[in-house]
Amino acid sequence: MTLKQRRPVLLIALAALAAGCSAPPPPTSGSTSTLRYVAAGSPAAASDDPHGGLANESDALRFSLLYDVLTVPGDDGTAKPRLAASWEPDRTLTRWTFRLRPEATFTDGRPVRAADVLYSLRRIERKAAENYGRLASFDTQASTAPDDHTVVLVSRTPNALAPEALESVTFVVPEGSEDFGRPVPGSGPYRMAGGDARTAVLMRNPAWWGPRPSLDGVEIRAMADPQARAAAVTSGQADVAGSVSPAAAKAAGTGVRVVRRAPVTEYPFVMRLDREPFDDPRVREAFKLAADRQALVDTVFLGYGKVANDLPTPYDASYPEDLAQRPRDVARAKKLLAAAGHADGLEVTLRTTTSYPGMDGAAALYARQLADIGVTATVRNEPPDTYWTDVWGKADFYTGYFGGIPFTDVARVALLSASPANETAWKRPAWDEAFAAALAVRDAAGRNGRLGALQKELWKDGGYVVWGLGEGLELTSPAVHGLPTGPGFQRFLLDGVRLGDAG
C-alpha cells in the first residue's frame, strides 16, 4: 500500500526479460547532466494518472518531478511548504487557509491558480476507489478558492495535522485535465520530453518557481527485478538503481556507491481478522510469538536493519516508546493454538512475491519458524506484476509492504473501519472515534500520547506481524551526489541531485 520508485537500463536482453517488456530505447541524451534512474516498477501496472493508484515507485518518482504538491515531509516529521507557501487553521481546526506561491506556472505558461489546486483535490477525492482514499478526511466540495492564490480547505473533522495529510500526493494539474494519455502540463521542476510511463525522459523545467535543479534531465525506467536494477548500475548503464537488495549492497564493488536511507522498509505478514483462522485473537498472538525477529532481520536485511515490534510506524513521533518488545515464545504460542482448537496443528498458505528484495526469503524463513509451533505454512510465490492487484488486500495471509509513511496515513488508508484499503479488516468504531479525537488535539505531545494508545491496542489485537525494519538501499555511480536519504516521498525529491566528478 503505500508510495515507491525504480527503473533500469541494463543489458537490453536482460532488461526486456526481467521487466517483461520490450527492450528499452537507448538514452536520448549524451549529456553528463542527465541522470539515468532505474526504479522499481512493473510495466503492467504503469500509470499516467497522478490521481489514481500508485502501484509503482517509478510512477511516484515521475509524478513527483512533473507535478507540484502542496506540502512535503520535513526532516522533523512536520509538513514543509512546496506549492503552498504558508497555511493557517481556524480555531475549530476544520478550515485551513493555504496561500499558494504566486510565481508558480505550468509548463504551457499558464499560472497555477487556486482553481487548479481545488480541481486537482476534487479529482483525487473523486478517484478514492483507485487511490485508497488519499483525501478521505477532507470535504473538497465544501472547500473554496476565494482568489487565485488562496485555497480554503475544509476538513470533515477537526484535524491538527491537515498539512501533513496533504504531503506528497496532492499532485496539481490544470483545471479540466482528464485525458492523461498524453503528457499533461505540470508545474514541477521537470517536464515530460519523451517516452511513456514505462520509459520516461524528463527535461528541466526552466520556468519552475524553485531553485534551478543541477540536472538537465532525468531518464526513468521501470523494472520489477531488484537484481536487474543493481546490475544496471554495476554495468555502467544507469546512474541510480532504486531499492536494491542488501545482498547487492554487500557485493557492491569499489566503483559503485551504496546510499543508505533510514530504516523504514517493512515486509509485514498480514492476517485478515475476518477470515479463519485469523478471526481468533489467540491465533494472531501465536503467529506473532512464533517470529524470531532477529533471525529474520539478520537473514533478510544482512545487517542493514533492526528488529521491530508489530507496529507499522515505529519511526513516527507518536510511537509508544514504553511498549515492551514482544519476544519469541514457542511454548506460549503452542498453548494459544491449542486453546483455539488447533492442538493437532494448523495449515495455512502464505503468499509472497519478489517485488522488493527479500520479500520471498522472509516468507520462507517465517514459514520455518511457524513450523516450530505446529503450523504448516505453504509459501506461494506470486508474480510481482500482478501481486499488488491480485493478492495485496485480498488474500487471507500474505507478505505486505510499508515504506515510511506516517502513522496517521496508515490509519486513514488501512485501519479505519471505512478505509478503502483495510487489508487486515481492522474495524472498530470506538478506535475510529478515538483516532478522530486525537487529531483534534492541537498540542503535539497530547496528540501523540493519544495516537500512541491507539497503537498499543493495535499491537495487542491487530493483524500485522511486523518483524523488522530494513534500510532503504540505492546503488549509484560515483558521479551521483546529493541523492535524498529521507524516507517515503522525500527520496523522490531530486531537485538537489547533481552529477559530477567521481573524486
N, C-alpha and C positions, 0 to 999 in steps of 0.2 A: 504494500500500500504506500506508499509514500513516494517523493520525487527522486531521478538518477541520471548518470551520464556515461557514454562510451562510443567510440568509432575508430577502426583501424585501417591501415594501408599496408598490409604486409604482402608477402608473395602473392601474386594475383590469383594463382590457383588455390592457395591455401585460404585466402580471404573469401573467395567465392564458395569454397566448400564449407568453411566454418560458419559463415554468416548465412548460408543458404540462399544466396542471391547471386546475381551476375557479377562478373569481375568489375571492381571499381575503376573509374577512369583515372588516368594519370593526373598528377597535380596540375592545376590550371595556371599556376604562377610559380616562377622560379625565384621569386623574391625571398630573401632570407628572413624577411619580417612577416611571413605568412606561417602561422602555427598550424601544423598538421596534428589534429587531435583525434585519436580513435577512442570512441566512447561505447559504453555498454548499451546495447540496444538490439532488439530483434526486428529485422526488416518487416516481418509480418505484422508487427504491432506499431509500426511507424505512424506518426500523426502529423498533420499540417495545422491542426486547430489548437491554438494555445488555451482554449477554454474548455476543452474536452478532457478525456482521461490522459494521464501521463504515465504510460507503462514503461517507457524507455528513458534512461538518463540522457541518451543522445538527443531526444526531443527537448527535454528540460534545458539542456545546455544551449541548444539552438535558440529556443524561445527567449532565454534569459539574455542573449546577445542582441536579438532583434527587437524586443519589446521592453519598454519600461514597466516597472512595477511601482506601486505606491510606496511601500516600505521594504526594507531588507533587514535581516538579522544582524544585530551588533555583537561585538565580542563579549559584551557583558550580559547578553541574553535579552536585552530590550531592543525594540524596533528603532531603526535609524532611517532618516529621510532618504528618499530616492526621487521619484517623480513628485511625491508630496514633500514640500519643503518644511511644513510645520503642521501641527494639529492641536486641537484642544477639545475637551468634552464639556457638556453642560453639567449642571450639578447632579443630574439623575444618572449620569453615565450611559444614557441611551441615545444621545445625539452628539455626534462627533463632527467638528468642522475641520476639514482638510484644505490647506492652501497649496495650490499647485505651483510649480516653477513656471513663471510667465515666459521664459525663453525657450521652453520645450517645443519642438516642431516634429512633425512626421517627415519621413524621407521624401515625400512628394511635395514638401514645402508648406503644407497646411499647419497652422498652430495646433497644439494639443489643448483642447478645451475641456472644461468640466463636463460638457455634454458627452464627449468621447469617453471620459472616465466612467460616467454613470451608465452609458450604454454598455460598456465592457463589463461592468459589475453586474448589470441586469442579465446580460447574456450568460455570464458564468453561473449565476443563480438559476437561470432557466435550464442550463445543462447539468443540473445537480446529479442526475442519474448517471451521467458519464464521469463526472469529476469528483465523486464521493462527497458531494455536498460541501464544497470548499467554503461557500459563503452562507451556510445554513443559519448562522447566528445573526445575519443582517436582513433587514427588510428593505431591499433595494427599490421596491415600488414606492415606498413612503419616503425614500431619500430624494434629495433635490440638488439642483445646480443653480444657486441664486445668481451667479455671474460666471464669466468664462474661466475663472481661476479658483473657484470655490465649490467644494462638494460637501454637503451636509449629509452624513451617512447615519441612518437610523439602525440601532441595534435592537433586536427583538426583546432582549432583557438587559438589565444593567451589566456593562462589560468594561472593566478597567483595563482590559488587555485588547481592546479593539485594534490598535495599531499593529500589535503582534499577530492578530488574526488575519491581517491583510498582507503579511510578509510573503514575498516570493511568488505568489500565484495570481496576483491581480494584473495580469498582462493587459496592457491598454492598446486598443486598436481604434481606428477611426469609426465614428458613429455610422451605423448602417452596414458595416462589414459582415458578410455572411458566407461568401464563397472564398474558401481558403485553399482551393485547388491551385491557385496562383498566388505568389507572394503578396501579402497584404502590407501596406506601409506600416512601419513601426517608428518608435522614437528612441530606440536603444542605441548603444554605441556602435552597432554594426548593421549592415543591410544585406539582404539576400542578393548575391550576384550570379548564382547559377546552381545547378544540381537540384536535389529534391530532399525529401525527408530522410532518405537513406544515405545520401552522399551530398552534403550541403557545402557550398562555397560562399563564405561571407566576406564582405569587404568593409573597411572602416567607414562609418557614417560621419562625414565632415561637419554635419550640422548638429551633431549631438551636443546637448547642453553641458555635459560634464567635461572633465579634463580629457584632453586628446589621448586616446589609447596609443601605446607604442607600436602595437602590431598593425600592419597594413591589412591583414586579413586572417581568417581562421577557417580551415577546412575541417569539417566534422564528418566522420564516417561511423556508422553504427555496426557493431559486431557483437554477437552474443557470446562468443567463446573467449573467456578471460586469458587463456594461454595464447590465443591468436593475437590478442591485443598486446600482450607483453612482447611477443615475437616481432611485432611491427616496429617497436622502438629499438629492440636489440639488433634488428637487421638494418636499421637506419632509414626505414621507410615511413616513420612517423616521429613526431617530436614528443608527444604525450600519449600514454596509454592509461586510461581511467580504470580504477577499481581492479587492479591486478591481484593475483593470488599472493599470499605470504611466501609460498614456495618460489614464485618468480622474483619476489623481492630479495629473498635469501640468495638466489642464484645470480642476481644482477652483477655483471662484471664491472670493471673499473671505468668503462666508457659509458655507463648509464647511471643516472641518479635515482635514488628512491626518495619520494616525497611522502612523509608520514603525516596523516591527519589525526585529529583527536579520535579516541576510541569510542565510536558510536554505532558501528556496524553490528547488527544483531541478526541471527537466524533463529528466532524463537520457534519452539514446537507448539503448534496451535491446536487446541482441543475445543470442539464446539460443545457448549453447555446444553444444547437442546438435542443432542444425539447420544444414544447409548455407545459405549459405557460411560461417556464423559458427563452425562447428566447427573452422575453421582459424585458429590464433592470428595468422597473418600477415594475414589479412583483418581481424581485430579491431583489430590495431595500425594498419593502414592507415586504418580508419574513424576511429580516434582522432586520427591525424595529419592527417586531412582537415579537422578542425574549426578554423575561425577563431573562436576563443573570444571575442576582444574584439569582433568584429563581431556575434556572437550576443548578447553582453551589451548592447552599445550599442543594438541594434535591438529586442530583446525587452524589456529592463528599463529602457531610456530613462534611464540614469543612476542608477537605484535598484538597483544590483547590482554584482557583481565577478566576475572570472574564476575558474574552478575547474579542478581537475586530475584528473578521472576517478575520484575517490573520493567516496562519497556523504555523508560526515560530516566535512568539513574544519573544522567548528566544535568537534568533540569533543576532549576533553583528550588522547585517545590518538592524534590525527592526527600522522603523521610529518613534523615541520617541516623535516627535512633533505631531503625529496623534491623533486627538480628538477621545475620546471614543464614539462610536455610541450608542445613548440612545434607550430606548423603546419608540416608538411614535405611538400609535394605530391610532390616528386621521390622521396623515400623511400617514400611511400605507393604510388606507381605501381610501384616496384620490388618492393615486398612483394606487391602484387596479381599482378604478372607471375609471381613465384616461386610463387604459389599457384595458377597456371594460369588467370589472368584477364587476360592481356595484351591481349586483344581487347575487354575491357570486362566489366561485370557489371551485371545488372539486379536490383533489389530493390524491395519495397513497404514504405514507411514509414507505419505507422498513427499517427494523432494525433486530437485532439479539441479542443473549446473549453471543457472543464470549468474550467480555470484560465486566466486571461488571459495570452495569449502562447504557449500550447502549440502552436497551429496555425501561428503565424508562425515559431516556432523551427524546426519541421519543414520548412517551405517554404524557409527560408534555408539550413538544413543540406543539404537536397537539392541546392541550387545549388552548395554547397561540395563536395559529393561528386562532382558532375559534373566538377570540376577534376581529379580523379584517375581519371576514366574510369568512374565508377559512375552508372548511370541509376536514380535513386530516384523512384519514383512515390508521391506523397503521397496517402494516402487518409484523408479527414476523416470520422471516425465519430461517430455521435450521442452526446452526453455522457450521456444517460440510460442507455445500455447499455455504454458504453466499459469501465467498471471491472468488469463481469461477463463481457463477451464478448471483450474484447481484452487487457486487462491480465493478465499472467501466462500468456497463451496464444499470442499472436502471435509470429512469428519476430523482428520488428523493429518497435519502436513507441516512442512518447514516454511516459515514465513520470513519476512524481511522488514527491518526498520533501519533507517539511515540517518537519524539525527534530528528529527522534528520534535518540537516541544510537547510536553505532556498535554497541554490544552488542545493542541491539534490532534493528537492521538485520541483524546477523549471525544472530540467532535466527530471525527471520522469513524472511529471503531468501538466506542464504549458507551455512548448514549443509546437509549432504547430506540430512538428514531434514526440513529446513524446509518447512512446508506451502505457502509462497509463494515458492519458489525460482525467481524469474522468469527468471534467466539460466542456470539449470541448472548453477550452480557447485557441483560435488560432488567434494570432495577429502578423503578420510578423514584424511590427515595434517594438513590445515588444521583440520579439526574437532577433532582431538586437541590441537593447539596452542592452539586457542581455549579449550577446557576447562581446559588447564593454566594459561593466562593468568589466567582468572577465579579460580584457586585462590591467586593471589599477593596477600597482604594489603597489601603496600607499594604505594601508588598509582603511584609513579614506575616501579617494576619492572614492575607490571602494564601500565601504559600503553606501556612500551617493547616488551613482547611483542605487544600488540594493534597497535601501530604497524608491527611487522614483518609481521604478517598483512595489513595494509592495503597494504603495498608489493607483496606477492605479488598481491593483487587488482588493483592499479594496472597491473602488468605483463601479466597474462593474463586479467583479468576481462572481463565483457560490458557494462560501463557506459561510455558517453561522457558524463561529467558536465562540461559546458562552462561553467557559471556558477551563481552564487548570486544570487537576487533577494530584495530586502527584502519582507517582508510588508507589505501596504498596506491600511489601512482608511480609509474616509471616515466622518466623524461630523459631527453638528451641533455648533455652538459650545457648546451646553449640556452636552455629554458631557465628564466629567472622570474621570481615573484609569483609562482603558482599558489593560489589560495590554499590554506591548510585548515580552514574552518569547516564545521560540519554542515550537513544539509545543503541548502541553497547557496550558502556562502562560497562553496567551491566552484560554482558556475560563473562567478563574477570575475571575468578575465581582464577587466579594464587595466589592471596594473601589471599584467604579464608582458615580458619582453624577451626577445631573442638577441643573444649577443655572444661574445667570445666565450669559449669553453673555460678559459682560465679563471 
